Amino acid sequence: MTELLTKSEFVEKIFDYENKKEWDFQGDVPVLIDFYADWCGPCKMLAPVLEQLSDEYEGKVKIYKVDTEAEQELSAVFGIRSIPSMLFVPVGEDPQMAHGALPKNQIEKIISDVLKVSK
């Protein structure tokens, strides 16, 4: 199941951007973060796909959601200008951003290529 992240949870679970300049991922499992808004049509189309992927990759990849309306500072830190945007966070490497409501097979390819995780 996807989990909603607030700024404080992001700082604790993902990256403490207020105190560190260099990327330093706090987690031990790769993460996909969906930046979305409730009014965004493509975001609504993407949501069930992410729920499916969350089930399929359970224990291998954590999928979080960030409400760009509620967490404007967090969105600004990552330069989110269009939604949906997905941040793919591998362990031990820099994160990569993908934009748009990508089809499931394309998200799976990024999970495989960037997060180095297979089902």
Z-matrix of the N, CA and C atoms (Angstrom, degrees):
N
C 1 1.451
C 2 1.527 1 110.17
N 3 1.321 2 116.37 1 137.08
C 4 1.462 3 119.27 2 178.56
C 5 1.526 4 108.85 3 -72.42
N 6 1.321 5 115.24 4 152.19
C 7 1.465 6 121.21 5 -175.74
C 8 1.523 7 109.56 6 -126.09
N 9 1.323 8 116.55 7 135.56
C 10 1.457 9 121.93 8 179.30
C 11 1.526 10 110.00 9 -78.28
N 12 1.338 11 116.84 10 132.65
C 13 1.469 12 121.69 11 179.87
C 14 1.518 13 110.76 12 -109.01
N 15 1.324 14 116.76 13 133.18
C 16 1.461 15 121.68 14 169.53
C 17 1.529 16 106.82 15 -95.29
N 18 1.318 17 116.02 16 172.62
C 19 1.466 18 119.74 17 179.06
C 20 1.523 19 110.73 18 -57.91
N 21 1.320 20 118.09 19 -47.08
C 22 1.470 21 120.32 20 -176.82
C 23 1.532 22 111.09 21 -63.69
N 24 1.332 23 117.33 22 -38.20
C 25 1.466 24 120.52 23 177.43
C 26 1.530 25 110.96 24 -68.11
N 27 1.341 26 115.89 25 -37.12
C 28 1.461 27 120.10 26 178.13
C 29 1.527 28 109.90 27 -61.99
N 30 1.338 29 116.24 28 -47.13
C 31 1.466 30 121.61 29 -179.34
C 32 1.534 31 110.20 30 -60.36
N 33 1.325 32 116.13 31 -38.23
C 34 1.462 33 120.80 32 -178.21
C 35 1.537 34 112.58 33 -76.48
N 36 1.346 35 117.60 34 -44.15
C 37 1.459 36 120.99 35 -171.68
C 38 1.524 37 114.83 36 -93.75
N 39 1.345 38 116.76 37 -27.80
C 40 1.463 39 119.62 38 -171.78
C 41 1.526 40 111.70 39 -112.04
N 42 1.337 41 117.18 40 -66.22
C 43 1.457 42 120.71 41 -173.46
C 44 1.525 43 109.99 42 -159.73
N 45 1.331 44 115.65 43 127.25
C 46 1.469 45 121.73 44 178.71
C 47 1.525 46 108.96 45 -85.95
N 48 1.338 47 115.73 46 79.17
C 49 1.467 48 120.98 47 -174.99
C 50 1.522 49 112.87 48 -69.99
N 51 1.333 50 118.02 49 -16.22
C 52 1.465 51 119.89 50 -179.65
C 53 1.536 52 111.49 51 -76.10
N 54 1.328 53 117.01 52 -28.86
C 55 1.458 54 120.73 53 -175.06
C 56 1.523 55 114.59 54 -113.33
N 57 1.327 56 118.21 55 -6.59
C 58 1.461 57 120.68 56 -178.93
C 59 1.518 58 110.04 57 -129.66
N 60 1.316 59 115.42 58 136.73
C 61 1.461 60 120.05 59 178.47
C 62 1.536 61 110.79 60 -86.50
N 63 1.327 62 116.45 61 -41.85
C 64 1.458 63 121.35 62 -178.94
C 65 1.522 64 110.17 63 -83.81
N 66 1.327 65 116.78 64 142.94
C 67 1.457 66 121.69 65 178.60
C 68 1.525 67 109.87 66 -57.91
N 69 1.320 68 116.52 67 129.05
C 70 1.465 69 121.93 68 -179.82
C 71 1.524 70 108.12 69 -145.64
N 72 1.330 71 115.70 70 91.58
C 73 1.464 72 122.04 71 -177.12
C 74 1.524 73 110.25 72 -68.18
N 75 1.333 74 116.34 73 128.90
C 76 1.467 75 122.08 74 -176.86
C 77 1.527 76 113.81 75 -83.89
N 78 1.330 77 117.19 76 -18.34
C 79 1.459 78 120.30 77 -172.09
C 80 1.515 79 114.34 78 -85.23
N 81 1.322 80 115.98 79 169.31
C 82 1.459 81 121.01 80 177.69
C 83 1.528 82 111.91 81 -115.35
N 84 1.340 83 116.49 82 0.93
C 85 1.461 84 123.17 83 177.06
C 86 1.529 85 106.90 84 -128.76
N 87 1.337 86 118.89 85 137.72
C 88 1.467 87 120.51 86 178.73
C 89 1.534 88 111.55 87 -55.04
N 90 1.325 89 115.10 88 152.78
C 91 1.460 90 121.42 89 -173.67
C 92 1.525 91 110.69 90 -131.89
N 93 1.334 92 115.30 91 143.53
C 94 1.460 93 122.67 92 169.27
C 95 1.525 94 105.67 93 -117.50
N 96 1.333 95 116.41 94 125.42
C 97 1.470 96 120.25 95 179.65
C 98 1.526 97 108.56 96 -115.78
N 99 1.319 98 115.51 97 122.49
C 100 1.460 99 123.07 98 179.89
C 101 1.528 100 108.74 99 -97.11
N 102 1.331 101 117.24 100 115.05
C 103 1.466 102 121.83 101 173.72
C 104 1.526 103 106.66 102 -91.00
N 105 1.337 104 116.30 103 120.41
C 106 1.467 105 120.74 104 -171.63
C 107 1.535 106 110.26 105 -143.04
N 108 1.331 107 115.59 106 176.08
C 109 1.467 108 122.78 107 169.90
C 110 1.522 109 107.87 108 -143.19
N 111 1.330 110 115.85 109 149.65
C 112 1.466 111 121.01 110 -177.48
C 113 1.530 112 112.84 111 -61.33
N 114 1.337 113 117.44 112 -30.62
C 115 1.469 114 120.73 113 -176.10
C 116 1.535 115 112.75 114 -84.70
N 117 1.322 116 117.28 115 -4.73
C 118 1.469 117 122.31 116 -172.87
C 119 1.532 118 111.30 117 -85.61
N 120 1.334 119 116.94 118 114.86
C 121 1.467 120 122.22 119 -179.59
C 122 1.525 121 113.50 120 -58.81
N 123 1.351 122 118.09 121 -53.24
C 124 1.474 123 119.09 122 178.84
C 125 1.535 124 112.58 123 -59.02
N 126 1.338 125 117.34 124 -32.11
C 127 1.474 126 120.65 125 177.73
C 128 1.529 127 110.09 126 -63.67
N 129 1.337 128 115.65 127 -40.14
C 130 1.470 129 120.50 128 179.54
C 131 1.525 130 111.08 129 -66.37
N 132 1.331 131 116.70 130 -33.32
C 133 1.460 132 120.70 131 177.82
C 134 1.530 133 110.56 132 -70.87
N 135 1.320 134 116.60 133 -34.41
C 136 1.458 135 122.12 134 -177.60
C 137 1.533 136 112.40 135 -75.87
N 138 1.329 137 117.23 136 -30.27
C 139 1.475 138 121.91 137 -173.85
C 140 1.535 139 113.95 138 -52.95
N 141 1.350 140 119.77 139 -50.15
C 142 1.470 141 118.31 140 -179.28
C 143 1.532 142 112.80 141 -65.41
N 144 1.333 143 117.39 142 -30.76
C 145 1.470 144 121.29 143 177.43
C 146 1.529 145 109.07 144 -64.60
N 147 1.330 146 116.70 145 -43.64
C 148 1.465 147 120.56 146 179.73
C 149 1.528 148 111.09 147 -66.81
N 150 1.339 149 117.03 148 -35.38
C 151 1.470 150 119.77 149 176.38
C 152 1.534 151 110.20 150 -62.93
N 153 1.334 152 116.07 151 -43.04
C 154 1.469 153 121.57 152 177.46
C 155 1.522 154 110.41 153 -59.67
N 156 1.338 155 115.85 154 -48.87
C 157 1.461 156 120.54 155 -178.85
C 158 1.519 157 110.85 156 -63.22
N 159 1.328 158 116.26 157 -36.01
C 160 1.461 159 120.87 158 178.44
C 161 1.527 160 110.21 159 -59.74
N 162 1.335 161 116.57 160 -41.80
C 163 1.467 162 121.17 161 177.61
C 164 1.528 163 111.26 162 -68.90
N 165 1.339 164 115.62 163 -44.29
C 166 1.461 165 120.54 164 -175.32
C 167 1.528 166 113.04 165 -67.87
N 168 1.337 167 116.47 166 -31.43
C 169 1.467 168 120.81 167 -178.43
C 170 1.531 169 111.87 168 -106.78
N 171 1.322 170 117.07 169 20.66
C 172 1.463 171 121.08 170 -177.52
C 173 1.524 172 111.16 171 -53.22
N 174 1.330 173 115.42 172 130.17
C 175 1.458 174 120.98 173 -179.58
C 176 1.522 175 113.37 174 85.48
N 177 1.351 176 116.85 175 -13.91
C 178 1.470 177 120.82 176 -177.93
C 179 1.529 178 112.27 177 -109.28
N 180 1.344 179 115.74 178 -34.59
C 181 1.468 180 122.20 179 179.93
C 182 1.522 181 107.56 180 -140.13
N 183 1.337 182 116.72 181 133.52
C 184 1.463 183 120.21 182 173.72
C 185 1.521 184 108.03 183 -97.32
N 186 1.330 185 115.16 184 135.87
C 187 1.463 186 119.61 185 179.28
C 188 1.524 187 108.68 186 -115.62
N 189 1.332 188 114.32 187 121.21
C 190 1.461 189 121.89 188 -179.57
C 191 1.523 190 109.57 189 -115.81
N 192 1.340 191 115.18 190 159.42
C 193 1.453 192 121.81 191 175.66
C 194 1.526 193 108.37 192 -124.26
N 195 1.333 194 116.27 193 141.49
C 196 1.456 195 121.84 194 175.08
C 197 1.522 196 107.45 195 -123.64
N 198 1.329 197 116.02 196 120.20
C 199 1.468 198 122.26 197 177.42
C 200 1.526 199 108.08 198 -77.57
N 201 1.331 200 116.51 199 109.28
C 202 1.464 201 120.52 200 -174.79
C 203 1.532 202 112.54 201 -65.44
N 204 1.321 203 116.92 202 -23.51
C 205 1.470 204 119.98 203 177.39
C 206 1.530 205 110.54 204 -73.00
N 207 1.324 206 116.56 205 -43.10
C 208 1.464 207 121.54 206 -177.93
C 209 1.527 208 111.96 207 -79.27
N 210 1.321 209 116.59 208 -30.18
C 211 1.472 210 121.55 209 -174.85
C 212 1.527 211 110.56 210 -118.37
N 213 1.350 212 115.50 211 63.58
C 214 1.459 213 119.99 212 -175.23
C 215 1.527 214 112.52 213 -67.02
N 216 1.341 215 116.94 214 -35.31
C 217 1.463 216 119.77 215 179.25
C 218 1.529 217 110.50 216 -64.00
N 219 1.322 218 116.06 217 -44.85
C 220 1.460 219 121.82 218 179.41
C 221 1.529 220 110.21 219 -61.07
N 222 1.314 221 116.80 220 -42.43
C 223 1.461 222 121.45 221 178.07
C 224 1.521 223 110.86 222 -62.72
N 225 1.325 224 116.68 223 -39.69
C 226 1.466 225 121.36 224 -179.74
C 227 1.527 226 111.23 225 -66.65
N 228 1.334 227 116.86 226 -39.19
C 229 1.466 228 121.50 227 179.73
C 230 1.528 229 110.58 228 -57.06
N 231 1.338 230 116.59 229 -37.28
C 232 1.463 231 120.94 230 -178.74
C 233 1.532 232 112.49 231 -97.77
N 234 1.331 233 116.85 232 7.78
C 235 1.456 234 120.55 233 175.67
C 236 1.516 235 113.79 234 62.53
N 237 1.333 236 116.64 235 36.37
C 238 1.467 237 120.51 236 -179.16
C 239 1.531 238 108.82 237 -72.30
N 240 1.332 239 115.31 238 114.58
C 241 1.463 240 120.21 239 179.04
C 242 1.521 241 111.38 240 -114.65
N 243 1.317 242 116.46 241 -20.43
C 244 1.465 243 119.75 242 177.35
C 245 1.522 244 108.01 243 -135.83
N 246 1.309 245 114.54 244 146.47
C 247 1.461 246 119.24 245 178.77
C 248 1.527 247 108.89 246 -127.19
N 249 1.320 248 118.48 247 152.68
C 250 1.458 249 124.55 248 -2.02
C 251 1.525 250 112.45 249 -72.42
N 252 1.323 251 115.62 250 147.47
C 253 1.457 252 123.07 251 170.68
C 254 1.521 253 106.27 252 -127.40
N 255 1.321 254 116.07 253 139.93
C 256 1.462 255 120.31 254 -179.35
C 257 1.517 256 109.75 255 -120.85
N 258 1.317 257 115.59 256 129.62
C 259 1.457 258 122.07 257 176.84
C 260 1.526 259 107.70 258 -101.46
N 261 1.323 260 115.73 259 120.07
C 262 1.461 261 121.88 260 178.85
C 263 1.526 262 107.62 261 -99.60
N 264 1.337 263 116.59 262 118.84
C 265 1.459 264 121.85 263 -173.29
C 266 1.534 265 109.94 264 -116.77
N 267 1.344 266 116.53 265 99.80
C 268 1.462 267 118.85 266 175.51
C 269 1.527 268 110.30 267 -78.73
N 270 1.320 269 117.06 268 163.67
C 271 1.460 270 121.03 269 175.67
C 272 1.529 271 107.49 270 -82.18
N 273 1.332 272 116.48 271 127.05
C 274 1.462 273 120.66 272 174.69
C 275 1.514 274 116.27 273 81.05
N 276 1.336 275 117.75 274 6.14
C 277 1.464 276 120.95 275 177.76
C 278 1.519 277 109.29 276 -137.36
N 279 1.333 278 116.21 277 166.97
C 280 1.460 279 120.22 278 179.56
C 281 1.525 280 110.65 279 -71.38
N 282 1.333 281 116.17 280 147.23
C 283 1.470 282 120.00 281 178.73
C 284 1.525 283 111.40 282 -72.61
N 285 1.317 284 115.77 283 160.00
C 286 1.460 285 121.93 284 176.13
C 287 1.522 286 109.51 285 -130.30
N 288 1.324 287 115.43 286 142.75
C 289 1.459 288 121.85 287 -177.31
C 290 1.529 289 110.23 288 -103.78
N 291 1.334 290 115.66 289 141.19
C 292 1.469 291 121.79 290 171.89
C 293 1.529 292 107.33 291 -127.89
N 294 1.328 293 116.27 292 142.60
C 295 1.469 294 120.29 293 -176.50
C 296 1.519 295 110.67 294 -115.74
N 297 1.332 296 114.42 295 146.55
C 298 1.455 297 120.48 296 175.09
C 299 1.518 298 112.72 297 97.70
N 300 1.329 299 115.01 298 165.37
C 301 1.465 300 121.53 299 178.97
C 302 1.524 301 107.63 300 -83.66
N 303 1.320 302 115.71 301 84.84
C 304 1.463 303 120.76 302 -176.91
C 305 1.528 304 110.65 303 -73.49
N 306 1.341 305 116.74 304 150.07
C 307 1.457 306 119.30 305 175.98
C 308 1.535 307 110.27 306 -68.45
N 309 1.316 308 115.44 307 156.85
C 310 1.463 309 121.93 308 -175.48
C 311 1.533 310 112.19 309 -53.98
N 312 1.344 311 117.19 310 -44.71
C 313 1.470 312 119.00 311 -177.48
C 314 1.529 313 112.03 312 -63.70
N 315 1.315 314 117.32 313 -31.94
C 316 1.465 315 120.67 314 178.68
C 317 1.540 316 110.33 315 -72.01
N 318 1.322 317 116.82 316 -39.38
C 319 1.473 318 120.75 317 177.12
C 320 1.534 319 108.98 318 -64.90
N 321 1.330 320 116.64 319 -40.52
C 322 1.469 321 120.41 320 178.05
C 323 1.527 322 110.97 321 -62.17
N 324 1.328 323 117.05 322 -37.47
C 325 1.471 324 120.67 323 178.50
C 326 1.530 325 109.69 324 -65.47
N 327 1.325 326 117.73 325 -41.69
C 328 1.469 327 120.78 326 178.60
C 329 1.531 328 109.90 327 -66.22
N 330 1.328 329 117.02 328 -40.01
C 331 1.473 330 120.28 329 176.93
C 332 1.526 331 109.03 330 -58.85
N 333 1.320 332 116.55 331 -42.53
C 334 1.464 333 121.57 332 -179.95
C 335 1.534 334 111.37 333 -68.75
N 336 1.342 335 117.27 334 -47.92
C 337 1.459 336 122.08 335 -174.61
C 338 1.528 337 113.79 336 -75.82
N 339 1.324 338 116.70 337 -44.47
C 340 1.470 339 120.89 338 -173.98
C 341 1.525 340 111.94 339 -91.79
N 342 1.337 341 115.92 340 -45.64
C 343 1.463 342 119.24 341 -177.95
C 344 1.534 343 111.91 342 -86.49
N 345 1.338 344 115.67 343 -10.79
C 346 1.476 345 121.71 344 178.74
C 347 1.535 346 111.93 345 57.45
N 348 1.336 347 114.58 346 42.72
C 349 1.468 348 120.85 347 -179.40
C 350 1.518 349 108.90 348 -125.77
N 351 1.327 350 116.17 349 134.79
C 352 1.460 351 120.75 350 172.68
C 353 1.519 352 107.80 351 -118.53
N 354 1.324 353 115.53 352 161.49
C 355 1.475 354 120.42 353 -177.35
C 356 1.510 355 111.11 354 -65.75
